[in-house]
């Protein structure tokens, strides 16, 4: 984008999850992106230490994705998603199913992680309805982030995402989060309390009856709250309780999917297979909005077999489900991850990334560091007003030449899979410089 294309007014656009007044007084605009870097509107180079919002591991503006979308749009700019489709949607679903753990082989396309979570909620309801079961409770977790649609907000355990929006779904039961203030600077999975914390689900079963609980939603690694890794034994125990009580286990892999924590999905890394998986972000390398919900064959078959012949089985969908351009981007992205060995590159770089960031643990501004794979939660000490120091740090970081996603006082670092050690060194150097400025 040329500088002369910048608008003179910033007032009309209502920016999401942003201090609009503060931003418009001192805007941070990106006018170009390529590979590991962004270019700000003043011409400065900014290294992207969070892969956008964890969605662009192959780097920005990858020419193969751009070309794939361009070629597709010459022939298909839109196909009605209800009652018709196009070959690319089936090709992407097939390619994606080959990456997923068995027997998860059926894919429903949406346009974001938030839509994926709400779609998963409705799939759970449809499944139990088809089974003739009255299960109306859902279990989620403190500090959970499951998107911003009403279903996801209902499951949310982040107070700022809930307190303004009161008309949410009833019958949500919350388990405890897994972070322990006595276990700081843990790398990977904490030891100890996994089974104990997972037994919060058993307590819900004992309190309400397992036959009333429809599903348990968890992020295998809680991402947006600041990288909370599951203690050893935690996910395994959740799986066991769900199996014993006919509860569906849903993994929200919107952040963890596609190599972010090592392996293709967190389900692979931790060796626990859910019944339903949500995903988005890196599905198209962030190039076009798209998400997906993938389910075990048995769930798809129960819902579709219940319907009368010729009838619509699942009354749900979006105008842009499986959009041709998004499918083209998804196919190109998944091909890139494979042919360029990006999962392996990320795994190889992970120890250097973790070592380098954890080396800042003794800085007086740092409260905690939590990391796994290519994902780190870097928590600053509060100045007494939650989120204030983090908000300032995010702005200072940008003008010091680095983008990072913040939630409250926690930066969430997620480098590109194309990054080299020199890029990690640059990130850590700019992070240290910013921390020194806050002291």
C-alpha positions as a Markdown table, in Angstrom:
| # | Residue | x | y | z |
|---|---|---|---|---|
| 1 | Unk | 0.0 | 0.0 | 0.0 |
| 2 | Unk | 1.5 | 3.3 | -1.0 |
| 3 | Unk | 1.7 | 6.0 | 1.6 |
| 4 | Unk | -0.5 | 8.4 | -0.5 |
| 5 | Unk | -3.3 | 5.8 | -0.1 |
| 6 | Unk | -3.6 | 6.4 | 3.6 |
| 7 | Unk | -6.8 | 8.0 | 4.7 |
| 8 | Unk | -6.8 | 11.4 | 6.4 |
| 9 | Unk | -9.5 | 10.3 | 8.8 |
| 10 | Unk | -9.2 | 7.5 | 11.4 |
| 11 | Unk | -12.5 | 8.3 | 13.1 |
| 12 | Unk | -15.0 | 6.1 | 11.2 |
| 13 | Unk | -13.4 | 2.7 | 11.8 |
| 14 | Unk | -14.2 | 1.1 | 15.1 |
| 15 | Unk | -11.1 | -1.1 | 15.8 |
| 16 | Unk | -11.6 | -4.4 | 17.5 |
| 17 | Unk | -10.0 | -5.2 | 20.9 |
| 18 | Unk | -8.3 | -1.9 | 20.9 |
| 19 | Unk | -8.1 | 1.4 | 22.9 |
| 20 | Unk | -9.7 | 3.3 | 20.0 |
| 21 | Unk | -9.1 | 6.8 | 21.5 |
| 22 | Unk | -5.5 | 6.1 | 22.3 |
| 23 | Unk | -4.9 | 4.4 | 19.0 |
| 24 | Unk | -6.3 | 7.3 | 16.9 |
| 25 | Unk | -4.2 | 9.7 | 18.9 |
| 26 | Unk | -1.1 | 7.8 | 18.0 |
| 27 | Unk | -1.9 | 5.3 | 15.3 |
| 28 | Unk | 0.2 | 2.2 | 14.5 |
| 29 | Unk | -0.6 | 1.5 | 10.9 |
| 30 | Unk | 0.9 | -1.3 | 8.8 |
| 31 | Unk | 1.1 | -0.6 | 5.1 |
| 32 | Unk | 3.0 | -3.6 | 3.8 |
| 33 | Unk | 4.1 | -7.0 | 5.0 |
| 34 | Unk | 6.5 | -9.7 | 3.7 |
| 35 | Unk | 8.0 | -12.7 | 5.3 |
| 36 | Unk | 8.8 | -12.0 | 9.0 |
| 37 | Unk | 8.4 | -8.3 | 8.7 |
| 38 | Unk | 5.8 | -5.5 | 8.6 |
| 39 | Unk | 6.3 | -2.0 | 7.4 |
| 40 | Unk | 4.7 | 0.8 | 9.4 |
| 41 | Unk | 3.2 | 4.0 | 7.9 |
| 42 | Unk | 6.3 | 5.9 | 8.8 |
| 43 | Unk | 8.5 | 3.5 | 6.8 |
| 44 | Unk | 9.8 | 1.6 | 9.8 |
| 45 | Unk | 10.5 | -2.1 | 9.7 |
| 46 | Unk | 8.7 | -4.2 | 12.4 |
| 47 | Unk | 9.5 | -7.8 | 13.1 |
| 48 | Unk | 6.3 | -9.8 | 13.6 |
| 49 | Unk | 6.9 | -11.8 | 16.8 |
| 50 | Unk | 3.3 | -13.2 | 17.0 |
| 51 | Unk | 2.8 | -14.3 | 13.4 |
| 52 | Unk | 0.0 | -11.7 | 13.1 |
| 53 | Unk | -2.4 | -13.2 | 15.6 |
| 54 | Unk | -0.7 | -16.7 | 15.5 |
| 55 | Unk | -2.1 | -17.2 | 12.0 |
| 56 | Unk | 0.8 | -16.7 | 9.5 |
| 57 | Unk | 3.5 | -19.3 | 10.2 |
| 58 | Unk | 4.6 | -19.3 | 6.6 |
| 59 | Unk | 5.3 | -15.6 | 6.6 |
| 60 | Unk | 3.3 | -12.7 | 5.2 |
| 61 | Unk | 2.3 | -12.3 | 1.6 |
| 62 | Unk | 3.6 | -15.7 | 0.5 |
| 63 | Unk | 3.7 | -15.7 | -3.3 |
| 64 | Unk | 2.3 | -19.2 | -3.7 |
| 65 | Unk | -0.8 | -18.4 | -1.7 |
| 66 | Unk | -1.3 | -15.1 | -3.4 |
| 67 | Unk | -1.0 | -16.9 | -6.8 |
| 68 | Unk | -3.4 | -19.7 | -5.8 |
| 69 | Unk | -6.0 | -17.2 | -4.7 |
| 70 | Unk | -5.5 | -15.1 | -7.8 |
| 71 | Unk | -5.9 | -18.0 | -10.2 |
| 72 | Unk | -9.0 | -19.3 | -8.4 |
| 73 | Unk | -10.7 | -15.9 | -8.4 |
| 74 | Unk | -10.3 | -15.7 | -12.2 |
| 75 | Unk | -12.9 | -18.5 | -12.4 |
| 76 | Unk | -14.8 | -18.5 | -9.1 |
| 77 | Unk | -15.4 | -15.5 | -7.0 |
| 78 | Unk | -18.3 | -17.0 | -5.2 |
| 79 | Unk | -20.4 | -20.2 | -5.2 |
| 80 | Unk | -23.6 | -20.4 | -3.1 |
| 81 | Unk | -22.8 | -22.4 | 0.0 |
| 82 | Unk | -26.3 | -23.9 | 0.5 |
| 83 | Unk | -27.3 | -26.6 | -1.9 |
| 84 | Unk | -24.3 | -26.2 | -4.2 |
| 85 | Unk | -20.6 | -26.3 | -3.8 |
| 86 | Unk | -17.4 | -26.4 | -5.8 |
| 87 | Unk | -14.5 | -28.9 | -6.1 |
| 88 | Unk | -12.0 | -26.9 | -4.0 |
| 89 | Unk | -14.1 | -27.3 | -0.9 |
| 90 | Unk | -14.0 | -31.1 | -1.2 |
| 91 | Unk | -10.3 | -31.1 | -2.0 |
| 92 | Unk | -9.5 | -29.0 | 1.1 |
| 93 | Unk | -11.7 | -31.1 | 3.4 |
| 94 | Unk | -10.0 | -34.3 | 2.1 |
| 95 | Unk | -6.5 | -32.8 | 2.5 |
| 96 | Unk | -7.3 | -31.6 | 6.0 |
| 97 | Unk | -8.8 | -34.9 | 7.1 |
| 98 | Unk | -5.6 | -36.6 | 6.2 |
| 99 | Unk | -3.8 | -34.4 | 8.7 |
| 100 | Unk | -6.2 | -35.1 | 11.5 |
| 101 | Unk | -6.1 | -37.9 | 14.0 |
| 102 | Unk | -8.3 | -40.9 | 13.2 |
| 103 | Unk | -11.3 | -41.2 | 13.2 |
| 104 | Unk | -11.8 | -37.5 | 12.7 |
| 105 | Unk | -12.6 | -37.3 | 9.0 |
| 106 | Unk | -15.5 | -34.9 | 8.5 |
| 107 | Unk | -15.0 | -31.2 | 8.1 |
| 108 | Unk | -17.4 | -28.3 | 8.2 |
| 109 | Unk | -16.1 | -24.9 | 7.0 |
| 110 | Unk | -16.7 | -21.6 | 8.7 |
| 111 | Unk | -15.0 | -18.2 | 8.5 |
| 112 | Unk | -13.3 | -17.8 | 11.9 |
| 113 | Unk | -12.4 | -19.5 | 15.1 |
| 114 | Unk | -15.3 | -17.8 | 16.8 |
| 115 | Unk | -17.7 | -19.3 | 14.2 |
| 116 | Unk | -16.0 | -22.7 | 14.6 |
| 117 | Unk | -16.8 | -22.7 | 18.4 |
| 118 | Unk | -20.4 | -21.8 | 17.9 |
| 119 | Unk | -20.7 | -24.4 | 15.2 |
| 120 | Unk | -19.2 | -27.0 | 17.4 |
| 121 | Unk | -21.7 | -26.1 | 20.1 |
| 122 | Unk | -24.6 | -26.7 | 17.7 |
| 123 | Unk | -23.1 | -29.9 | 16.4 |
| 124 | Unk | -22.9 | -31.2 | 20.0 |
| 125 | Unk | -26.6 | -30.3 | 20.5 |
| 126 | Unk | -27.6 | -31.9 | 17.2 |
| 127 | Unk | -25.7 | -35.1 | 18.0 |
| 128 | Unk | -27.3 | -35.5 | 21.4 |
| 129 | Unk | -30.7 | -34.6 | 20.0 |
| 130 | Unk | -30.3 | -37.3 | 17.3 |
| 131 | Unk | -29.3 | -39.8 | 20.1 |
| 132 | Unk | -32.5 | -38.9 | 22.0 |
| 133 | Unk | -30.6 | -37.5 | 24.9 |
| 134 | Unk | -31.4 | -34.4 | 26.9 |
| 135 | Unk | -28.0 | -33.0 | 27.7 |
| 136 | Unk | -28.1 | -29.3 | 28.2 |
| 137 | Unk | -24.9 | -28.4 | 30.2 |
| 138 | Unk | -21.5 | -27.5 | 28.8 |
| 139 | Unk | -18.3 | -27.5 | 30.8 |
| 140 | Unk | -15.6 | -24.9 | 30.1 |
| 141 | Unk | -12.7 | -23.5 | 32.1 |
| 142 | Unk | -11.6 | -20.4 | 33.9 |
| 143 | Unk | -9.3 | -18.2 | 31.8 |
| 144 | Unk | -10.6 | -19.9 | 28.6 |
| 145 | Unk | -11.0 | -18.0 | 25.4 |
| 146 | Unk | -13.3 | -19.5 | 22.8 |
| 147 | Unk | -13.9 | -16.6 | 20.5 |
| 148 | Unk | -16.4 | -13.7 | 20.7 |
| 149 | Unk | -19.7 | -15.0 | 19.4 |
| 150 | Unk | -22.3 | -15.6 | 22.0 |
| 151 | Unk | -21.6 | -19.3 | 22.4 |
| 152 | Unk | -17.9 | -18.7 | 22.7 |
| 153 | Unk | -18.5 | -15.8 | 25.2 |
| 154 | Unk | -20.7 | -18.1 | 27.2 |
| 155 | Unk | -17.8 | -20.5 | 27.4 |
| 156 | Unk | -15.3 | -17.8 | 28.1 |
| 157 | Unk | -13.4 | -17.7 | 31.4 |
| 158 | Unk | -11.9 | -14.2 | 30.8 |
| 159 | Unk | -13.8 | -11.6 | 32.8 |
| 160 | Unk | -13.3 | -8.7 | 30.4 |
| 161 | Unk | -14.8 | -10.8 | 27.6 |
| 162 | Unk | -17.9 | -11.4 | 29.6 |
| 163 | Unk | -18.7 | -8.6 | 32.0 |
| 164 | Unk | -20.3 | -6.3 | 29.4 |
| 165 | Unk | -22.4 | -9.0 | 27.7 |
| 166 | Unk | -24.9 | -10.4 | 30.1 |
| 167 | Unk | -27.3 | -12.4 | 27.9 |
| 168 | Unk | -25.2 | -15.4 | 27.4 |
| 169 | Unk | -26.0 | -19.1 | 27.4 |
| 170 | Unk | -27.2 | -20.7 | 30.7 |
| 171 | Unk | -26.0 | -24.0 | 32.1 |
| 172 | Unk | -22.3 | -23.4 | 31.7 |
| 173 | Unk | -20.1 | -25.1 | 34.4 |
| 174 | Unk | -16.5 | -23.8 | 34.9 |
| 175 | Unk | -13.5 | -25.9 | 35.8 |
| 176 | Unk | -10.4 | -24.3 | 37.4 |
| 177 | Unk | -7.7 | -23.0 | 35.1 |
| 178 | Unk | -4.3 | -24.8 | 35.3 |
| 179 | Unk | -1.9 | -22.0 | 36.1 |
| 180 | Unk | -0.3 | -22.1 | 39.6 |
| 181 | Unk | 1.4 | -19.1 | 41.0 |
| 182 | Unk | 3.8 | -21.4 | 42.9 |
| 183 | Unk | 5.0 | -22.9 | 39.6 |
| 184 | Unk | 6.6 | -20.0 | 37.8 |
| 185 | Unk | 8.9 | -20.2 | 34.7 |
| 186 | Unk | 7.8 | -23.8 | 33.9 |
| 187 | Unk | 8.8 | -24.9 | 30.4 |
| 188 | Unk | 6.3 | -27.3 | 28.8 |
| 189 | Unk | 3.9 | -29.3 | 30.9 |
| 190 | Unk | 3.9 | -28.8 | 34.6 |
| 191 | Unk | 4.1 | -31.8 | 36.8 |
| 192 | Unk | 1.8 | -32.7 | 39.6 |
| 193 | Unk | -1.8 | -31.5 | 39.6 |
| 194 | Unk | -3.1 | -32.7 | 36.3 |
| 195 | Unk | -5.5 | -35.4 | 37.5 |
| 196 | Unk | -6.6 | -33.3 | 40.4 |
| 197 | Unk | -7.5 | -30.3 | 38.2 |
| 198 | Unk | -9.2 | -32.6 | 35.6 |
| 199 | Unk | -11.3 | -34.1 | 38.3 |
| 200 | Unk | -13.2 | -30.7 | 38.3 |
| 201 | Unk | -15.1 | -32.4 | 35.4 |
| 202 | Unk | -15.8 | -35.4 | 37.6 |
| 203 | Unk | -17.1 | -33.0 | 40.3 |
| 204 | Unk | -19.5 | -31.6 | 37.7 |
| 205 | Unk | -20.6 | -35.1 | 36.8 |
| 206 | Unk | -21.2 | -35.9 | 40.5 |
| 207 | Unk | -23.1 | -32.6 | 41.1 |
| 208 | Unk | -25.3 | -32.4 | 38.0 |
| 209 | Unk | -25.3 | -35.9 | 36.7 |
| 210 | Unk | -23.1 | -37.0 | 33.8 |
| 211 | Unk | -26.2 | -37.6 | 31.6 |
| 212 | Unk | -27.0 | -33.8 | 31.7 |
| 213 | Unk | -23.6 | -32.7 | 30.4 |
| 214 | Unk | -23.3 | -32.4 | 26.6 |
| 215 | Unk | -19.6 | -31.5 | 26.1 |
| 216 | Unk | -16.4 | -30.3 | 27.7 |
| 217 | Unk | -14.6 | -27.6 | 25.8 |
| 218 | Unk | -10.9 | -27.0 | 26.3 |
| 219 | Unk | -8.0 | -25.4 | 24.6 |
| 220 | Unk | -5.3 | -28.0 | 24.9 |
| 221 | Unk | -2.9 | -25.1 | 25.6 |
| 222 | Unk | -4.9 | -22.1 | 26.7 |
| 223 | Unk | -3.5 | -19.5 | 24.2 |
| 224 | Unk | -5.0 | -16.1 | 24.4 |
| 225 | Unk | -4.9 | -16.0 | 28.2 |
| 226 | Unk | -1.1 | -16.4 | 28.0 |
| 227 | Unk | 0.0 | -19.9 | 27.2 |
| 228 | Unk | -1.2 | -22.2 | 30.0 |
| 229 | Unk | 0.1 | -25.6 | 29.3 |
| 230 | Unk | -1.9 | -28.6 | 30.6 |
| 231 | Unk | -0.3 | -30.4 | 33.5 |
| 232 | Unk | 0.8 | -34.0 | 32.8 |
| 233 | Unk | -2.2 | -36.3 | 33.0 |
| 234 | Unk | -4.8 | -33.5 | 32.7 |
| 235 | Unk | -6.0 | -34.1 | 29.1 |
| 236 | Unk | -5.9 | -37.9 | 29.6 |
| 237 | Unk | -8.1 | -37.7 | 32.6 |
| 238 | Unk | -10.6 | -35.4 | 30.9 |
| 239 | Unk | -10.8 | -37.9 | 28.0 |
| 240 | Unk | -11.4 | -40.8 | 30.5 |
| 241 | Unk | -14.2 | -38.9 | 32.3 |
| 242 | Unk | -15.9 | -38.0 | 29.1 |
| 243 | Unk | -15.8 | -41.6 | 27.9 |
| 244 | Unk | -17.2 | -42.9 | 31.1 |
| 245 | Unk | -20.2 | -40.5 | 30.9 |
| 246 | Unk | -21.0 | -40.1 | 27.2 |
| 247 | Unk | -19.7 | -36.5 | 27.2 |
| 248 | Unk | -18.2 | -35.2 | 24.0 |
| 249 | Unk | -14.7 | -33.7 | 24.3 |
| 250 | Unk | -14.0 | -30.7 | 22.2 |
| 251 | Unk | -10.5 | -29.4 | 21.6 |
| 252 | Unk | -10.3 | -25.7 | 20.5 |
| 253 | Unk | -7.2 | -25.8 | 18.4 |
| 254 | Unk | -7.6 | -22.4 | 16.8 |
| 255 | Unk | -4.2 | -21.4 | 18.1 |
| 256 | Unk | -2.5 | -24.8 | 18.7 |
| 257 | Unk | -3.3 | -26.3 | 15.3 |
| 258 | Unk | -1.0 | -26.6 | 12.4 |
| 259 | Unk | 2.4 | -27.0 | 14.1 |
| 260 | Unk | 2.3 | -24.2 | 16.7 |
| 261 | Unk | 3.3 | -26.3 | 19.7 |
| 262 | Unk | 5.1 | -29.1 | 17.8 |
| 263 | Unk | 3.4 | -31.8 | 15.7 |
| 264 | Unk | 0.5 | -30.9 | 13.5 |
| 265 | Unk | -2.1 | -30.6 | 16.3 |
| 266 | Unk | -2.1 | -30.5 | 20.0 |
| 267 | Unk | -4.0 | -33.8 | 19.9 |
| 268 | Unk | -0.9 | -35.4 | 18.3 |
| 269 | Unk | 1.5 | -33.7 | 20.7 |
| 270 | Unk | -0.4 | -34.8 | 23.8 |
| 271 | Unk | -1.6 | -38.2 | 22.5 |
| 272 | Unk | -5.3 | -37.4 | 23.3 |
| 273 | Unk | -7.9 | -37.5 | 20.6 |
| 274 | Unk | -11.0 | -35.4 | 21.1 |
| 275 | Unk | -14.4 | -36.0 | 19.5 |
| 276 | Unk | -14.5 | -32.6 | 17.9 |
| 277 | Unk | -11.8 | -30.1 | 16.9 |
| 278 | Unk | -12.1 | -26.5 | 16.0 |
| 279 | Unk | -9.4 | -24.7 | 14.0 |
| 280 | Unk | -8.9 | -21.5 | 12.0 |
| 281 | Unk | -5.9 | -19.0 | 11.8 |
| 282 | Unk | -3.1 | -20.9 | 10.2 |
| 283 | Unk | -5.5 | -22.9 | 8.1 |
| 284 | Unk | -5.0 | -20.3 | 5.3 |
| 285 | Unk | -1.8 | -18.8 | 6.8 |
| 286 | Unk | -4.0 | -15.9 | 7.8 |
| 287 | Unk | -4.4 | -14.8 | 4.2 |
| 288 | Unk | -8.2 | -15.2 | 3.9 |
| 289 | Unk | -10.7 | -15.6 | 6.8 |
| 290 | Unk | -11.5 | -19.3 | 7.3 |
| 291 | Unk | -12.1 | -21.8 | 10.0 |
| 292 | Unk | -13.3 | -25.4 | 10.3 |
| 293 | Unk | -14.8 | -27.9 | 12.7 |
| 294 | Unk | -13.8 | -31.5 | 12.3 |
| 295 | Unk | -15.7 | -34.4 | 13.9 |
| 296 | Unk | -15.3 | -38.1 | 14.4 |
| 297 | Unk | -17.1 | -40.2 | 11.8 |
| 298 | Unk | -19.6 | -41.4 | 14.3 |
| 299 | Unk | -20.8 | -37.9 | 15.1 |
| 300 | Unk | -21.3 | -37.1 | 11.4 |
| 301 | Unk | -23.1 | -40.4 | 10.8 |
| 302 | Unk | -25.5 | -40.1 | 13.8 |
| 303 | Unk | -26.6 | -36.6 | 12.7 |
| 304 | Unk | -26.9 | -37.4 | 9.0 |
| 305 | Unk | -28.5 | -40.8 | 9.5 |
| 306 | Unk | -31.2 | -39.4 | 11.8 |
| 307 | Unk | -32.7 | -37.2 | 9.1 |
| 308 | Unk | -35.3 | -38.4 | 6.7 |
| 309 | Unk | -34.2 | -39.1 | 3.1 |
| 310 | Unk | -33.7 | -35.9 | 1.2 |
| 311 | Unk | -34.0 | -33.7 | 4.3 |
| 312 | Unk | -31.4 | -31.2 | 5.5 |
| 313 | Unk | -29.6 | -32.9 | 8.3 |
| 314 | Unk | -27.9 | -30.0 | 10.0 |
| 315 | Unk | -29.7 | -26.6 | 9.9 |
| 316 | Unk | -26.6 | -24.5 | 10.1 |
| 317 | Unk | -24.1 | -22.7 | 7.8 |
| 318 | Unk | -22.7 | -19.4 | 6.6 |
| 319 | Unk | -23.0 | -17.5 | 3.4 |
| 320 | Unk | -19.2 | -17.7 | 3.0 |
| 321 | Unk | -18.7 | -21.3 | 4.2 |
| 322 | Unk | -16.1 | -22.9 | 2.0 |
| 323 | Unk | -15.5 | -19.8 | -0.1 |
| 324 | Unk | -13.5 | -20.6 | -3.2 |
| 325 | Unk | -10.7 | -18.1 | -2.5 |
| 326 | Unk | -10.4 | -19.3 | 1.1 |
| 327 | Unk | -10.3 | -22.9 | 0.0 |
| 328 | Unk | -7.6 | -22.0 | -2.5 |
| 329 | Unk | -5.6 | -20.3 | 0.2 |
| 330 | Unk | -6.1 | -23.3 | 2.5 |
| 331 | Unk | -4.9 | -25.8 | -0.1 |
| 332 | Unk | -1.9 | -23.7 | -0.9 |
| 333 | Unk | -1.0 | -23.1 | 2.8 |
| 334 | Unk | -1.3 | -26.8 | 3.7 |
| 335 | Unk | 0.9 | -27.7 | 0.7 |
| 336 | Unk | 3.5 | -25.1 | 1.8 |
| 337 | Unk | 3.6 | -26.5 | 5.4 |
| 338 | Unk | 4.4 | -29.9 | 3.9 |
| 339 | Unk | 6.7 | -29.1 | 1.0 |
| 340 | Unk | 8.7 | -26.5 | 2.8 |
| 341 | Unk | 9.0 | -28.7 | 5.9 |
| 342 | Unk | 7.6 | -25.9 | 8.1 |
| 343 | Unk | 6.5 | -28.1 | 11.0 |
| 344 | Unk | 10.0 | -29.6 | 11.2 |
| 345 | Unk | 11.6 | -26.2 | 10.9 |
| 346 | Unk | 9.4 | -24.9 | 13.8 |
| 347 | Unk | 10.3 | -27.9 | 15.9 |
| 348 | Unk | 14.0 | -27.5 | 15.2 |
| 349 | Unk | 13.9 | -23.8 | 16.1 |
| 350 | Unk | 11.8 | -24.2 | 19.3 |
| 351 | Unk | 14.6 | -25.0 | 21.7 |
| 352 | Unk | 16.5 | -21.9 | 20.7 |
| 353 | Unk | 13.4 | -19.8 | 20.8 |
| 354 | Unk | 12.5 | -21.0 | 24.3 |
| 355 | Unk | 16.1 | -20.7 | 25.6 |
| 356 | Unk | 16.4 | -17.2 | 24.3 |
| 357 | Unk | 13.1 | -15.9 | 25.8 |
| 358 | Unk | 13.5 | -17.7 | 29.1 |
| 359 | Unk | 16.9 | -16.0 | 29.4 |
| 360 | Unk | 14.9 | -12.8 | 30.3 |
| 361 | Unk | 13.4 | -14.5 | 33.4 |
| 362 | Unk | 15.5 | -12.5 | 35.8 |
| 363 | Unk | 14.5 | -9.1 | 34.4 |
| 364 | Unk | 12.8 | -7.0 | 37.1 |
| 365 | Unk | 9.7 | -6.4 | 34.9 |
| 366 | Unk | 9.0 | -10.1 | 34.3 |
| 367 | Unk | 6.6 | -12.0 | 36.5 |
| 368 | Unk | 6.4 | -15.4 | 34.6 |
| 369 | Unk | 7.3 | -17.1 | 31.4 |
| 370 | Unk | 5.4 | -20.1 | 30.1 |
| 371 | Unk | 6.2 | -21.8 | 26.8 |
| 372 | Unk | 5.9 | -24.9 | 24.6 |
| 373 | Unk | 6.9 | -25.4 | 21.0 |
| 374 | Unk | 6.7 | -22.1 | 19.2 |
| 375 | Unk | 4.4 | -20.4 | 21.7 |
| 376 | Unk | 5.3 | -18.4 | 24.8 |
| 377 | Unk | 3.3 | -16.4 | 27.3 |
| 378 | Unk | 5.6 | -13.6 | 28.6 |
| 379 | Unk | 3.9 | -12.0 | 31.7 |
| 380 | Unk | 5.0 | -8.6 | 33.0 |
| 381 | Unk | 4.6 | -7.6 | 36.6 |
| 382 | Unk | 1.5 | -5.4 | 37.0 |
| 383 | Unk | 1.9 | -1.8 | 38.0 |
| 384 | Unk | -1.3 | -2.1 | 40.1 |
| 385 | Unk | -3.7 | -1.5 | 37.2 |
| 386 | Unk | -4.2 | -4.8 | 35.4 |
| 387 | Unk | -3.3 | -4.5 | 31.7 |
| 388 | Unk | -1.9 | -1.0 | 31.9 |
| 389 | Unk | 1.8 | -2.0 | 31.8 |
| 390 | Unk | 1.1 | -4.6 | 29.0 |
| 391 | Unk | -0.8 | -2.0 | 27.0 |
| 392 | Unk | 2.1 | 0.4 | 27.2 |
| 393 | Unk | 4.6 | -2.3 | 26.4 |
| 394 | Unk | 2.7 | -3.3 | 23.3 |
| 395 | Unk | 2.9 | 0.3 | 22.0 |
| 396 | Unk | 6.5 | 0.8 | 23.0 |
| 397 | Unk | 7.5 | -2.5 | 21.4 |
| 398 | Unk | 5.9 | -1.5 | 18.1 |
| 399 | Unk | 7.9 | 1.7 | 17.9 |
| 400 | Unk | 11.0 | -0.3 | 18.9 |
| 401 | Unk | 10.4 | -2.4 | 15.8 |
| 402 | Unk | 8.4 | -5.4 | 17.0 |
| 403 | Unk | 4.8 | -6.5 | 17.0 |
| 404 | Unk | 3.5 | -8.8 | 19.8 |
| 405 | Unk | 0.0 | -9.8 | 20.8 |
| 406 | Unk | -0.8 | -8.8 | 24.4 |
| 407 | Unk | -3.6 | -10.0 | 26.6 |
| 408 | Unk | -3.6 | -7.8 | 29.7 |
| 409 | Unk | 0.0 | -7.8 | 31.0 |
| 410 | Unk | 1.0 | -10.9 | 29.0 |
| 411 | Unk | 2.7 | -10.8 | 25.6 |
| 412 | Unk | 2.1 | -13.9 | 23.6 |
| 413 | Unk | 5.1 | -14.7 | 21.4 |
| 414 | Unk | 4.7 | -16.9 | 18.3 |
| 415 | Unk | 7.4 | -16.5 | 15.7 |
| 416 | Unk | 6.9 | -17.5 | 12.1 |
| 417 | Unk | 8.0 | -21.0 | 11.2 |
| 418 | Unk | 10.2 | -19.5 | 8.5 |
| 419 | Unk | 12.2 | -17.6 | 11.2 |
| 420 | Unk | 15.9 | -18.1 | 11.7 |
| 421 | Unk | 17.9 | -17.8 | 14.9 |
| 422 | Unk | 18.8 | -14.3 | 13.9 |
| 423 | Unk | 15.1 | -13.3 | 13.9 |
| 424 | Unk | 14.8 | -14.8 | 17.5 |
| 425 | Unk | 17.8 | -12.7 | 18.5 |
| 426 | Unk | 16.2 | -9.6 | 17.1 |
| 427 | Unk | 12.9 | -10.3 | 18.9 |
| 428 | Unk | 14.6 | -10.9 | 22.2 |
| 429 | Unk | 16.8 | -7.8 | 21.8 |
| 430 | Unk | 13.9 | -5.5 | 21.1 |
| 431 | Unk | 11.9 | -7.1 | 23.9 |
| 432 | Unk | 14.7 | -6.5 | 26.4 |
| 433 | Unk | 15.1 | -2.9 | 25.2 |
| 434 | Unk | 11.4 | -2.3 | 25.8 |
| 435 | Unk | 11.5 | -3.9 | 29.2 |
| 436 | Unk | 14.4 | -1.6 | 30.2 |
| 437 | Unk | 12.3 | 1.4 | 29.1 |
| 438 | Unk | 9.5 | 0.3 | 31.4 |
| 439 | Unk | 11.6 | -0.2 | 34.5 |
